[in-house]
Amino acid sequence: MSWSVSAIGKAASVKAKAAEQFAAIKCNEPEETIKNKLAEAVDLALTDVDGVIEIKASGSQYTNGGKVIYNNFAITLNQIYGFIE
């Protein structure tokens, strides 16, 4: 299974959108737990943050014959400087 989450905007809006996207993704274990832990980290990282933020997160789990071989994931949170409203 592969999954991805992305959003760009004001921190509070990105936090809400990312939470919505993470919650909509259903994975097999242990990928589900890994994804949920990443969602918790994003939520914590964006608490009481101001400014414009971009999030990109993705992951996948590889299995062979029902046995989990590996999980990989990447996540970036970047502040967008110089954003004009």
N, C-alpha and C positions, 0 to 999 in steps of 0.2 A: 504494500500500500504506500502511496505517496500522498503528501499533503502540502499545502502552502497557504500562507496568510500574508496579506500586504495591505497597507493603507498609508496615506499621507494627509496631514492636516494638523489642526490644533491638538495638543497633547490629550486633552480630555476626550475629544472625539475619536482620536486614534485608539486610545485605551478602550473605549466602548466598542468600537468596530472590531478591534482585534479579539476582544473577549467573545463577541458574537461569532466571529469566524472560527476561532478555536473550538467553541462549544458545538458548532455544526459539524465538525469533523469527527468521525467515528473510526477508530483503528482497532486492530487486534493487539492484545498484550504481547510484549511490554510496551509497544509503541504508544498505546493510549495513555499510559501513565507518564511516559516521557513527554508527550505532547502537552499533557495537563500541567506538568511541572514547568515547562517552558511558558505556558500561559500564565501561571502564577508569577513567574519571574518578570514577565512583561507588565503585568498588573502592578507589581511592586515598583518596578523601575519607572512607571509613568504616574505614580501617585504624587500629587502636589507639584507636578511639573508644568511649567508654562512654556509657551513657544510652539513652533511648528516642528513636528516629528514625522519621520518616515520609518516604517517598520517593514522588514522583509524577513519572513521565517519560512522554513521548509524542512521536510524530513521524509524519510522512507525507512522501511524495514524490509530486509531481504530474508526470505526463508527458503529452505530446501527440504522437501519431504516433510513439511510440518515443523521442522526444527529451525529456530531462529539462528541465523548465521551472523547478522549484524544489524545495527541501527545507525543511521547517520542523520545529522540535523545541522542546520545553520540558522543563525538568527542575528540580525543587525537592527539596532535602533540608532538613528542618526538625527541630530537636530539640524534643521534647515535654517541656516543663517541668512540674513538679508531679505527675509520674506516680507513682502509689502501687501497690505490689505487695501 
